[in-house]
Amino acid sequence: MITDRQLNIVPFVSVDHMMKLVLSIGVETFLTELAGYIEEDFRRWEVFDKTPRVASHSRDGVIELMPTSDGILYGFKYVNGHPKNMKEGLQTVTAFGMLADVASGYPRLISEMTILTALRTAATSAVAAKYLAPEGSTSMAIIGNGAQAEFQALAFKAILGVDRLQLYDIDAAATAKCMRNLKGLGFSIKSCASPQEAVQGVAIITTATADKQYSTILTDNMVGSGVHINAVGGDCPGKTELHRDILMRSEIFVEYPPQTRIEGEIQQLPGDHPVTELWQVISGKLPGRNHAGQITLFDSVGFATEDFSALRYVHDKLKGAGFSEDLDLLADPDEPRDLFGMLLRAQTKGLAQPVI
Ligand SMILES: NC(=O)c1ccc[n+]([C@@H]2O[C@H](COP(=O)([O-])OP(=O)(O)OC[C@H]3O[C@@H](n4cnc5c(N)ncnc54)[C@H](O)[C@@H]3O)[C@@H](O)[C@H]2O)c1
């Protein structure tokens, strides 16, 4: 139940407020605390309403709605994915979302989620790696050095202690940007001339490229035994990053199989290929990595509960902190049936020109 505020006023977290909130907490602390919320929600996976996200595909991209509920709160995210945007000076991924009270249906929070998606994706990747990556992993390749890259690096540093990075992007300017942004943040970083060089000797391989087609960012010969692959960029039908042979050698972990089978790397495999659900590993029902030589693959596509966790975290952090503004979002007359009367009274109060 909502008791602590005027019901018609909904806190709105703008991009400006989100940046101030994240910086006031500190990026690594934010990622660590957010990872805690994500883990907590994976542990209570069974209480959530779950559905593959609702996708509207077009020639150049996809627009998706991602709803879920734990029976007390309801949340959804609007998100797009348009790989061609970057060349036009636009973001590949933008998002916003909301939380609502299930008991009344009244919204509780509306928030920007472009920055929050990058944070939650990185935090989720690091949570998965905590359970799946080789013990004591401190090195990671990042292939695709765009908007997600620095967030991935910092989440893996904060949660696993990764401090050695090998970066590769087909566009050297992206790698240079990433190196510039991560300078002085506690990494030793090597810029690599090829994906082969980037994956040389690392414990974890993150792929975060954007292309609206089947790509082969990693081929089978590039992946040695015992590594953990965090495959972030393949997240749409027809959009994958790994050669099928890598999948055949890997133990595959996914968020929600009905969505991942449509969108993830495993769309390349038969519908009954065995996969393990991440929540089962996190809640101790099934093992994660079970031997040093195993290749573990987190086939990440991004699931609604992760956005729900992120909104829940931001909502908790907002309390009294001044990082939101009030939105007059809901028409909420004192007498619930007198919606029209409220409109009439606005006219007599001079809020609007008479139109009736
Ligand atoms: N799994 C998830 O939850 C999740 C969440 C957010 C974004 N994503 C996906 O992650 C990917 C990256 O997102 P972003 O916002 O960083 O995109 P971006 O456009 O900012 O960056 C993508 C980078 O990949 C590089 N690239 C493209 N093809 C490449 C190749 N063959 N080899 C090496 N580099 C290549 C581009 O030059 C660019 O720098 C997108 O595909 C996006 O849809 C997934």
Ligand as a Chemical Component Dictionary entry (heavy atoms), coordinates in Angstrom:
data_LIG
# 
_chem_comp.id                   LIG 
_chem_comp.type                 NON-POLYMER 
_chem_comp.pdbx_formal_charge   0 
_chem_comp.three_letter_code    LIG 
# 
loop_
_chem_comp_atom.comp_id 
_chem_comp_atom.atom_id 
_chem_comp_atom.alt_atom_id 
_chem_comp_atom.type_symbol 
_chem_comp_atom.charge 
_chem_comp_atom.model_Cartn_x 
_chem_comp_atom.model_Cartn_y 
_chem_comp_atom.model_Cartn_z 
_chem_comp_atom.pdbx_ordinal 
LIG N1  N1  N 0  22.032 -8.690 -22.804 1  
LIG C1  C1  C 0  21.575 -7.539 -22.341 2  
LIG O1  O1  O 0  20.927 -7.478 -21.299 3  
LIG C2  C2  C 0  21.870 -6.284 -23.102 4  
LIG C3  C3  C 0  21.634 -5.035 -22.514 5  
LIG C4  C4  C 0  22.006 -3.884 -23.189 6  
LIG C5  C5  C 0  22.569 -3.993 -24.472 7  
LIG N2  N2  N 1  22.733 -5.225 -25.027 8  
LIG C6  C6  C 0  23.337 -5.392 -26.359 9  
LIG O2  O2  O 0  24.734 -5.161 -26.212 10 
LIG C7  C7  C 0  25.269 -4.710 -27.467 11 
LIG C8  C8  C 0  26.142 -3.505 -27.229 12 
LIG O3  O3  O 0  25.341 -2.410 -26.817 13 
LIG P1  P1  P 0  25.952 -0.944 -26.766 14 
LIG O4  O4  O 0  24.893 -0.078 -26.171 15 
LIG O5  O5  O -1 27.297 -0.996 -26.139 16 
LIG O6  O6  O 0  26.104 -0.658 -28.340 17 
LIG P2  P2  P 0  27.055 0.408  -29.049 18 
LIG O7  O7  O 0  26.500 0.578  -30.420 19 
LIG O8  O8  O 0  27.262 1.589  -28.188 20 
LIG O9  O9  O 0  28.473 -0.357 -29.139 21 
LIG C9  C9  C 0  28.651 -1.517 -29.893 22 
LIG C10 C10 C 0  30.123 -1.596 -30.316 23 
LIG O10 O10 O 0  30.330 -2.840 -30.998 24 
LIG C11 C11 C 0  31.288 -2.591 -32.014 25 
LIG N3  N3  N 0  31.238 -3.689 -32.985 26 
LIG C12 C12 C 0  30.262 -3.947 -33.901 27 
LIG N4  N4  N 0  30.587 -5.056 -34.599 28 
LIG C13 C13 C 0  31.767 -5.503 -34.090 29 
LIG C14 C14 C 0  32.613 -6.615 -34.392 30 
LIG N5  N5  N 0  32.313 -7.460 -35.357 31 
LIG N6  N6  N 0  33.756 -6.782 -33.667 32 
LIG C15 C15 C 0  34.085 -5.905 -32.676 33 
LIG N7  N7  N 0  33.319 -4.819 -32.360 34 
LIG C16 C16 C 0  32.182 -4.629 -33.060 35 
LIG C17 C17 C 0  30.900 -1.236 -32.560 36 
LIG O11 O11 O 0  31.955 -0.620 -33.278 37 
LIG C18 C18 C 0  30.547 -0.476 -31.268 38 
LIG O12 O12 O 0  31.646 0.221  -30.737 39 
LIG C19 C19 C 0  24.058 -4.424 -28.354 40 
LIG O13 O13 O 0  23.902 -5.482 -29.259 41 
LIG C20 C20 C 0  22.893 -4.359 -27.393 42 
LIG O14 O14 O 0  21.677 -4.735 -28.001 43 
LIG C21 C21 C 0  22.410 -6.366 -24.378 44 
# 
loop_
_chem_comp_bond.comp_id 
_chem_comp_bond.atom_id_1 
_chem_comp_bond.atom_id_2 
_chem_comp_bond.value_order 
_chem_comp_bond.pdbx_ordinal 
LIG N1  C1  SING 1  
LIG C1  O1  DOUB 2  
LIG C1  C2  SING 3  
LIG C2  C3  SING 4  
LIG C2  C21 DOUB 5  
LIG C3  C4  DOUB 6  
LIG C4  C5  SING 7  
LIG C5  N2  DOUB 8  
LIG N2  C6  SING 9  
LIG N2  C21 SING 10 
LIG C6  O2  SING 11 
LIG C6  C20 SING 12 
LIG O2  C7  SING 13 
LIG C7  C8  SING 14 
LIG C7  C19 SING 15 
LIG C8  O3  SING 16 
LIG O3  P1  SING 17 
LIG P1  O4  DOUB 18 
LIG P1  O5  SING 19 
LIG P1  O6  SING 20 
LIG O6  P2  SING 21 
LIG P2  O7  DOUB 22 
LIG P2  O8  SING 23 
LIG P2  O9  SING 24 
LIG O9  C9  SING 25 
LIG C9  C10 SING 26 
LIG C10 O10 SING 27 
LIG C10 C18 SING 28 
LIG O10 C11 SING 29 
LIG C11 N3  SING 30 
LIG C11 C17 SING 31 
LIG N3  C12 SING 32 
LIG N3  C16 SING 33 
LIG C12 N4  DOUB 34 
LIG N4  C13 SING 35 
LIG C13 C14 SING 36 
LIG C13 C16 DOUB 37 
LIG C14 N5  SING 38 
LIG C14 N6  DOUB 39 
LIG N6  C15 SING 40 
LIG C15 N7  DOUB 41 
LIG N7  C16 SING 42 
LIG C17 O11 SING 43 
LIG C17 C18 SING 44 
LIG C18 O12 SING 45 
LIG C19 O13 SING 46 
LIG C19 C20 SING 47 
LIG C20 O14 SING 48 
# 
